[in-house]
Amino acid sequence: MKFSSDPINTLENLIAKNKTKNISIYQVLVSAIIFFLALLPIIKVDIKRQSRGIIRSTTDNVPVATMCM
């Protein structure tokens, strides 16, 4: 690739002129993941579960059998 000897259009000037100054998507995603990981100890979620059952003592003998005969 040949570049002109014009001091305005040198390779260094073209790279500097075309370089983006925006934050890349990669940096945004990494910072968002770090932010959410930092919030994990702070966020609390209540978990409630209801079910029907019988409460038995630990000394109660419960037979275990298969259903197929």
Gaussian input, Z-matrix of N, CA and C with variables (Angstrom, degrees):
# hf/3-21g

backbone

0 1
 N
 C     1     B1
 C     2     B2     1     A1
 N     3     B3     2     A2     1     D1
 C     4     B4     3     A3     2     D2
 C     5     B5     4     A4     3     D3
 N     6     B6     5     A5     4     D4
 C     7     B7     6     A6     5     D5
 C     8     B8     7     A7     6     D6
 N     9     B9     8     A8     7     D7
 C    10    B10     9     A9     8     D8
 C    11    B11    10    A10     9     D9
 N    12    B12    11    A11    10    D10
 C    13    B13    12    A12    11    D11
 C    14    B14    13    A13    12    D12
 N    15    B15    14    A14    13    D13
 C    16    B16    15    A15    14    D14
 C    17    B17    16    A16    15    D15
 N    18    B18    17    A17    16    D16
 C    19    B19    18    A18    17    D17
 C    20    B20    19    A19    18    D18
 N    21    B21    20    A20    19    D19
 C    22    B22    21    A21    20    D20
 C    23    B23    22    A22    21    D21
 N    24    B24    23    A23    22    D22
 C    25    B25    24    A24    23    D23
 C    26    B26    25    A25    24    D24
 N    27    B27    26    A26    25    D25
 C    28    B28    27    A27    26    D26
 C    29    B29    28    A28    27    D27
 N    30    B30    29    A29    28    D28
 C    31    B31    30    A30    29    D29
 C    32    B32    31    A31    30    D30
 N    33    B33    32    A32    31    D31
 C    34    B34    33    A33    32    D32
 C    35    B35    34    A34    33    D33
 N    36    B36    35    A35    34    D34
 C    37    B37    36    A36    35    D35
 C    38    B38    37    A37    36    D36
 N    39    B39    38    A38    37    D37
 C    40    B40    39    A39    38    D38
 C    41    B41    40    A40    39    D39
 N    42    B42    41    A41    40    D40
 C    43    B43    42    A42    41    D41
 C    44    B44    43    A43    42    D42
 N    45    B45    44    A44    43    D43
 C    46    B46    45    A45    44    D44
 C    47    B47    46    A46    45    D45
 N    48    B48    47    A47    46    D46
 C    49    B49    48    A48    47    D47
 C    50    B50    49    A49    48    D48
 N    51    B51    50    A50    49    D49
 C    52    B52    51    A51    50    D50
 C    53    B53    52    A52    51    D51
 N    54    B54    53    A53    52    D52
 C    55    B55    54    A54    53    D53
 C    56    B56    55    A55    54    D54
 N    57    B57    56    A56    55    D55
 C    58    B58    57    A57    56    D56
 C    59    B59    58    A58    57    D57
 N    60    B60    59    A59    58    D58
 C    61    B61    60    A60    59    D59
 C    62    B62    61    A61    60    D60
 N    63    B63    62    A62    61    D61
 C    64    B64    63    A63    62    D62
 C    65    B65    64    A64    63    D63
 N    66    B66    65    A65    64    D64
 C    67    B67    66    A66    65    D65
 C    68    B68    67    A67    66    D66
 N    69    B69    68    A68    67    D67
 C    70    B70    69    A69    68    D68
 C    71    B71    70    A70    69    D69
 N    72    B72    71    A71    70    D70
 C    73    B73    72    A72    71    D71
 C    74    B74    73    A73    72    D72
 N    75    B75    74    A74    73    D73
 C    76    B76    75    A75    74    D74
 C    77    B77    76    A76    75    D75
 N    78    B78    77    A77    76    D76
 C    79    B79    78    A78    77    D77
 C    80    B80    79    A79    78    D78
 N    81    B81    80    A80    79    D79
 C    82    B82    81    A81    80    D80
 C    83    B83    82    A82    81    D81
 N    84    B84    83    A83    82    D82
 C    85    B85    84    A84    83    D83
 C    86    B86    85    A85    84    D84
 N    87    B87    86    A86    85    D85
 C    88    B88    87    A87    86    D86
 C    89    B89    88    A88    87    D87
 N    90    B90    89    A89    88    D88
 C    91    B91    90    A90    89    D89
 C    92    B92    91    A91    90    D90
 N    93    B93    92    A92    91    D91
 C    94    B94    93    A93    92    D92
 C    95    B95    94    A94    93    D93
 N    96    B96    95    A95    94    D94
 C    97    B97    96    A96    95    D95
 C    98    B98    97    A97    96    D96
 N    99    B99    98    A98    97    D97
 C   100   B100    99    A99    98    D98
 C   101   B101   100   A100    99    D99
 N   102   B102   101   A101   100   D100
 C   103   B103   102   A102   101   D101
 C   104   B104   103   A103   102   D102
 N   105   B105   104   A104   103   D103
 C   106   B106   105   A105   104   D104
 C   107   B107   106   A106   105   D105
 N   108   B108   107   A107   106   D106
 C   109   B109   108   A108   107   D107
 C   110   B110   109   A109   108   D108
 N   111   B111   110   A110   109   D109
 C   112   B112   111   A111   110   D110
 C   113   B113   112   A112   111   D111
 N   114   B114   113   A113   112   D112
 C   115   B115   114   A114   113   D113
 C   116   B116   115   A115   114   D114
 N   117   B117   116   A116   115   D115
 C   118   B118   117   A117   116   D116
 C   119   B119   118   A118   117   D117
 N   120   B120   119   A119   118   D118
 C   121   B121   120   A120   119   D119
 C   122   B122   121   A121   120   D120
 N   123   B123   122   A122   121   D121
 C   124   B124   123   A123   122   D122
 C   125   B125   124   A124   123   D123
 N   126   B126   125   A125   124   D124
 C   127   B127   126   A126   125   D125
 C   128   B128   127   A127   126   D126
 N   129   B129   128   A128   127   D127
 C   130   B130   129   A129   128   D128
 C   131   B131   130   A130   129   D129
 N   132   B132   131   A131   130   D130
 C   133   B133   132   A132   131   D131
 C   134   B134   133   A133   132   D132
 N   135   B135   134   A134   133   D133
 C   136   B136   135   A135   134   D134
 C   137   B137   136   A136   135   D135
 N   138   B138   137   A137   136   D136
 C   139   B139   138   A138   137   D137
 C   140   B140   139   A139   138   D138
 N   141   B141   140   A140   139   D139
 C   142   B142   141   A141   140   D140
 C   143   B143   142   A142   141   D141
 N   144   B144   143   A143   142   D142
 C   145   B145   144   A144   143   D143
 C   146   B146   145   A145   144   D144
 N   147   B147   146   A146   145   D145
 C   148   B148   147   A147   146   D146
 C   149   B149   148   A148   147   D147
 N   150   B150   149   A149   148   D148
 C   151   B151   150   A150   149   D149
 C   152   B152   151   A151   150   D150
 N   153   B153   152   A152   151   D151
 C   154   B154   153   A153   152   D152
 C   155   B155   154   A154   153   D153
 N   156   B156   155   A155   154   D154
 C   157   B157   156   A156   155   D155
 C   158   B158   157   A157   156   D156
 N   159   B159   158   A158   157   D157
 C   160   B160   159   A159   158   D158
 C   161   B161   160   A160   159   D159
 N   162   B162   161   A161   160   D160
 C   163   B163   162   A162   161   D161
 C   164   B164   163   A163   162   D162
 N   165   B165   164   A164   163   D163
 C   166   B166   165   A165   164   D164
 C   167   B167   166   A166   165   D165
 N   168   B168   167   A167   166   D166
 C   169   B169   168   A168   167   D167
 C   170   B170   169   A169   168   D168
 N   171   B171   170   A170   169   D169
 C   172   B172   171   A171   170   D170
 C   173   B173   172   A172   171   D171
 N   174   B174   173   A173   172   D172
 C   175   B175   174   A174   173   D173
 C   176   B176   175   A175   174   D174
 N   177   B177   176   A176   175   D175
 C   178   B178   177   A177   176   D176
 C   179   B179   178   A178   177   D177
 N   180   B180   179   A179   178   D178
 C   181   B181   180   A180   179   D179
 C   182   B182   181   A181   180   D180
 N   183   B183   182   A182   181   D181
 C   184   B184   183   A183   182   D182
 C   185   B185   184   A184   183   D183
 N   186   B186   185   A185   184   D184
 C   187   B187   186   A186   185   D185
 C   188   B188   187   A187   186   D186
 N   189   B189   188   A188   187   D187
 C   190   B190   189   A189   188   D188
 C   191   B191   190   A190   189   D189
 N   192   B192   191   A191   190   D190
 C   193   B193   192   A192   191   D191
 C   194   B194   193   A193   192   D192
 N   195   B195   194   A194   193   D193
 C   196   B196   195   A195   194   D194
 C   197   B197   196   A196   195   D195
 N   198   B198   197   A197   196   D196
 C   199   B199   198   A198   197   D197
 C   200   B200   199   A199   198   D198
 N   201   B201   200   A200   199   D199
 C   202   B202   201   A201   200   D200
 C   203   B203   202   A202   201   D201
 N   204   B204   203   A203   202   D202
 C   205   B205   204   A204   203   D203
 C   206   B206   205   A205   204   D204

   B1=1.4316
   B2=1.5200
   B3=1.2935
   B4=1.4646
   B5=1.5177
   B6=1.3259
   B7=1.4506
   B8=1.5104
   B9=1.2970
   B10=1.4615
   B11=1.5208
   B12=1.2928
   B13=1.4624
   B14=1.5206
   B15=1.3123
   B16=1.4598
   B17=1.5222
   B18=1.3464
   B19=1.4654
   B20=1.5222
   B21=1.3059
   B22=1.4609
   B23=1.5260
   B24=1.3266
   B25=1.4502
   B26=1.5313
   B27=1.3011
   B28=1.4637
   B29=1.5235
   B30=1.3298
   B31=1.4596
   B32=1.5258
   B33=1.3224
   B34=1.4632
   B35=1.5259
   B36=1.3158
   B37=1.4657
   B38=1.5249
   B39=1.3489
   B40=1.4635
   B41=1.5309
   B42=1.3383
   B43=1.4666
   B44=1.5223
   B45=1.3263
   B46=1.4580
   B47=1.5296
   B48=1.3263
   B49=1.4587
   B50=1.5347
   B51=1.3185
   B52=1.4601
   B53=1.5221
   B54=1.3041
   B55=1.4607
   B56=1.5294
   B57=1.3159
   B58=1.4665
   B59=1.5146
   B60=1.2944
   B61=1.4487
   B62=1.5253
   B63=1.3206
   B64=1.4568
   B65=1.5165
   B66=1.3456
   B67=1.4525
   B68=1.5190
   B69=1.3228
   B70=1.4585
   B71=1.5249
   B72=1.3113
   B73=1.4655
   B74=1.5194
   B75=1.3287
   B76=1.4614
   B77=1.5294
   B78=1.3157
   B79=1.4627
   B80=1.5234
   B81=1.3170
   B82=1.4570
   B83=1.5273
   B84=1.3235
   B85=1.4594
   B86=1.5249
   B87=1.3170
   B88=1.4661
   B89=1.5245
   B90=1.3100
   B91=1.4640
   B92=1.5298
   B93=1.3438
   B94=1.4627
   B95=1.5209
   B96=1.3344
   B97=1.4676
   B98=1.5178
   B99=1.3146
   B100=1.4714
   B101=1.5224
   B102=1.3200
   B103=1.4691
   B104=1.5244
   B105=1.3354
   B106=1.4658
   B107=1.5217
   B108=1.3254
   B109=1.4604
   B110=1.5189
   B111=1.3250
   B112=1.4605
   B113=1.5268
   B114=1.3299
   B115=1.4604
   B116=1.5264
   B117=1.3265
   B118=1.4615
   B119=1.5245
   B120=1.3247
   B121=1.4697
   B122=1.5294
   B123=1.3092
   B124=1.4718
   B125=1.5250
   B126=1.3213
   B127=1.4679
   B128=1.5246
   B129=1.3208
   B130=1.4679
   B131=1.5244
   B132=1.3269
   B133=1.4602
   B134=1.5225
   B135=1.3282
   B136=1.4543
   B137=1.5203
   B138=1.3124
   B139=1.4617
   B140=1.5169
   B141=1.3184
   B142=1.4623
   B143=1.5129
   B144=1.3022
   B145=1.4552
   B146=1.5133
   B147=1.3084
   B148=1.4497
   B149=1.5212
   B150=1.3133
   B151=1.4628
   B152=1.5207
   B153=1.3106
   B154=1.4525
   B155=1.5161
   B156=1.3003
   B157=1.4530
   B158=1.5097
   B159=1.3135
   B160=1.4594
   B161=1.5214
   B162=1.3122
   B163=1.4555
   B164=1.5203
   B165=1.3224
   B166=1.4626
   B167=1.5226
   B168=1.3154
   B169=1.4591
   B170=1.5222
   B171=1.3180
   B172=1.4602
   B173=1.5215
   B174=1.3171
   B175=1.4591
   B176=1.5216
   B177=1.3256
   B178=1.4671
   B179=1.5273
   B180=1.3107
   B181=1.4533
   B182=1.5334
   B183=1.3356
   B184=1.4650
   B185=1.5309
   B186=1.3438
   B187=1.4657
   B188=1.5221
   B189=1.3157
   B190=1.4570
   B191=1.5202
   B192=1.3410
   B193=1.4553
   B194=1.5197
   B195=1.3088
   B196=1.4555
   B197=1.5281
   B198=1.3348
   B199=1.4464
   B200=1.5184
   B201=1.3148
   B202=1.4745
   B203=1.5147
   B204=1.3239
   B205=1.4647
   B206=1.4838
   A1=108.80
   A2=116.90
   A3=120.61
   A4=109.11
   A5=114.04
   A6=120.56
   A7=108.35
   A8=115.30
   A9=118.96
   A10=110.18
   A11=115.78
   A12=120.64
   A13=111.62
   A14=116.65
   A15=121.68
   A16=108.58
   A17=120.05
   A18=120.87
   A19=113.53
   A20=118.77
   A21=121.17
   A22=110.38
   A23=118.37
   A24=122.73
   A25=113.03
   A26=118.24
   A27=119.98
   A28=108.72
   A29=115.64
   A30=121.35
   A31=111.22
   A32=116.86
   A33=120.56
   A34=111.56
   A35=117.32
   A36=120.67
   A37=111.13
   A38=117.20
   A39=119.79
   A40=111.28
   A41=117.31
   A42=120.29
   A43=110.20
   A44=117.12
   A45=120.62
   A46=111.54
   A47=116.35
   A48=120.00
   A49=111.57
   A50=117.98
   A51=121.74
   A52=113.24
   A53=118.16
   A54=121.49
   A55=109.09
   A56=115.48
   A57=118.64
   A58=109.84
   A59=116.63
   A60=122.47
   A61=111.46
   A62=116.68
   A63=120.44
   A64=110.54
   A65=115.69
   A66=120.93
   A67=108.22
   A68=116.12
   A69=118.93
   A70=110.82
   A71=116.27
   A72=122.30
   A73=110.09
   A74=116.68
   A75=120.88
   A76=110.89
   A77=117.54
   A78=120.82
   A79=111.14
   A80=118.04
   A81=121.52
   A82=110.11
   A83=117.69
   A84=121.03
   A85=111.84
   A86=117.28
   A87=120.20
   A88=110.67
   A89=117.74
   A90=119.68
   A91=111.28
   A92=118.55
   A93=120.63
   A94=111.26
   A95=117.39
   A96=120.58
   A97=110.54
   A98=117.55
   A99=120.62
   A100=110.20
   A101=117.24
   A102=121.20
   A103=110.91
   A104=117.42
   A105=120.50
   A106=111.96
   A107=118.23
   A108=120.49
   A109=111.26
   A110=116.87
   A111=120.31
   A112=111.43
   A113=117.74
   A114=121.53
   A115=113.83
   A116=118.58
   A117=120.80
   A118=113.67
   A119=121.59
   A120=119.00
   A121=113.30
   A122=117.72
   A123=121.41
   A124=111.45
   A125=117.94
   A126=122.40
   A127=109.80
   A128=116.66
   A129=122.53
   A130=109.02
   A131=116.01
   A132=121.92
   A133=107.35
   A134=116.80
   A135=120.98
   A136=109.34
   A137=115.56
   A138=120.73
   A139=107.58
   A140=115.80
   A141=121.42
   A142=107.94
   A143=115.19
   A144=119.99
   A145=108.27
   A146=116.82
   A147=121.15
   A148=109.04
   A149=115.08
   A150=119.73
   A151=108.48
   A152=115.58
   A153=121.21
   A154=108.77
   A155=114.53
   A156=118.37
   A157=110.78
   A158=114.85
   A159=121.38
   A160=107.37
   A161=115.10
   A162=119.88
   A163=107.50
   A164=115.28
   A165=120.78
   A166=108.81
   A167=114.91
   A168=119.16
   A169=109.69
   A170=115.70
   A171=119.93
   A172=111.93
   A173=117.59
   A174=120.23
   A175=112.36
   A176=118.18
   A177=122.07
   A178=109.66
   A179=117.01
   A180=122.83
   A181=109.18
   A182=116.59
   A183=121.31
   A184=108.21
   A185=117.55
   A186=118.71
   A187=111.54
   A188=115.89
   A189=121.82
   A190=107.80
   A191=116.60
   A192=120.41
   A193=109.13
   A194=116.47
   A195=120.34
   A196=109.61
   A197=116.25
   A198=119.76
   A199=112.11
   A200=118.48
   A201=121.79
   A202=109.88
   A203=116.31
   A204=120.88
   A205=109.92
   D1=126.82
   D2=-179.19
   D3=-105.22
   D4=134.70
   D5=175.00
   D6=-112.51
   D7=151.26
   D8=-178.68
   D9=-73.31
   D10=161.31
   D11=179.37
   D12=-83.39
   D13=7.35
   D14=177.61
   D15=-64.99
   D16=126.47
   D17=-176.43
   D18=-66.06
   D19=-18.14
   D20=179.87
   D21=-80.17
   D22=-33.63
   D23=-175.56
   D24=-102.37
   D25=36.89
   D26=176.10
   D27=-75.82
   D28=165.61
   D29=-178.42
   D30=-61.53
   D31=-42.03
   D32=-179.91
   D33=-64.01
   D34=-39.93
   D35=179.22
   D36=-69.01
   D37=-38.65
   D38=178.61
   D39=-66.03
   D40=-40.03
   D41=178.13
   D42=-65.38
   D43=-44.77
   D44=-179.67
   D45=-65.40
   D46=-35.66
   D47=-178.81
   D48=-72.24
   D49=-36.05
   D50=-176.05
   D51=-94.02
   D52=0.88
   D53=-179.39
   D54=-73.09
   D55=131.55
   D56=-179.26
   D57=-82.61
   D58=146.62
   D59=179.98
   D60=-107.00
   D61=6.17
   D62=179.95
   D63=-82.51
   D64=157.41
   D65=175.09
   D66=-75.14
   D67=133.61
   D68=-177.94
   D69=-75.23
   D70=161.76
   D71=179.84
   D72=-64.29
   D73=-35.38
   D74=179.17
   D75=-60.49
   D76=-45.80
   D77=-179.32
   D78=-65.54
   D79=-36.25
   D80=178.48
   D81=-66.71
   D82=-44.40
   D83=-179.50
   D84=-65.67
   D85=-42.64
   D86=179.89
   D87=-65.47
   D88=-41.90
   D89=178.90
   D90=-67.68
   D91=-34.95
   D92=177.21
   D93=-67.19
   D94=-40.45
   D95=178.41
   D96=-65.31
   D97=-42.56
   D98=177.85
   D99=-63.76
   D100=-39.48
   D101=179.29
   D102=-62.43
   D103=-46.83
   D104=-179.21
   D105=-69.10
   D106=-34.83
   D107=175.80
   D108=-66.49
   D109=-34.15
   D110=177.30
   D111=-69.96
   D112=-28.03
   D113=-179.75
   D114=-83.65
   D115=-12.45
   D116=-176.67
   D117=-57.19
   D118=-42.88
   D119=178.53
   D120=-68.59
   D121=-19.71
   D122=-175.87
   D123=-87.96
   D124=-36.60
   D125=-175.30
   D126=-74.88
   D127=129.00
   D128=178.05
   D129=-117.74
   D130=134.49
   D131=178.79
   D132=-125.15
   D133=123.38
   D134=177.63
   D135=-78.35
   D136=129.39
   D137=177.88
   D138=-114.64
   D139=117.47
   D140=179.69
   D141=-121.48
   D142=135.41
   D143=-179.25
   D144=-138.00
   D145=131.91
   D146=178.25
   D147=-115.72
   D148=140.26
   D149=175.86
   D150=-154.91
   D151=162.93
   D152=179.07
   D153=-100.47
   D154=143.75
   D155=178.74
   D156=-175.69
   D157=178.68
   D158=179.75
   D159=-117.19
   D160=131.43
   D161=176.80
   D162=-91.31
   D163=124.09
   D164=-179.32
   D165=-121.96
   D166=158.51
   D167=177.81
   D168=-76.47
   D169=163.34
   D170=-178.68
   D171=-73.66
   D172=-18.76
   D173=-179.94
   D174=-89.41
   D175=-7.74
   D176=-179.79
   D177=-68.85
   D178=131.56
   D179=-179.10
   D180=-85.27
   D181=121.02
   D182=-179.17
   D183=-116.72
   D184=116.62
   D185=179.53
   D186=-76.32
   D187=142.34
   D188=178.53
   D189=-115.30
   D190=124.99
   D191=-178.50
   D192=-142.91
   D193=157.54
   D194=176.95
   D195=-82.95
   D196=157.42
   D197=-179.55
   D198=-86.45
   D199=-22.57
   D200=-179.42
   D201=-85.35
   D202=137.51
   D203=177.04
   D204=-130.52

